[in-house]
């Protein structure tokens, strides 16, 4: 089985309303997916989720369709950082362990907005504190290119 832990840091406390709206749709989608167990927790600008899946395929199917996919596409509007970690386990961890796993092993998605109509996502694998982020960053998506 697969466990996925995610943290999302909002750009500001007022972005919570947009997050709640998107989360409502995602939870509705989650109820129809092959998810075994799901938990969420959050306060102010830091929010967490964790889910347990029978297989990596079930997880990937859920994350690449419907409300979850739409939320991922627009995450740059509300989040300044998203961190995720997926690993093999038979059950969900407690919150303290989950947060520690994210710090130690999580992949970071940093959302930057550039000038003109160019938007770029930088996807960064776990970066040690001593390593500058730009050394590990590579572009995974570029939209709205200027003509």
Order of alpha helices (4+ residues) and beta strands (2+ residues): beta-alpha-beta-beta-alpha-alpha-beta-alpha-beta-beta-alpha-beta
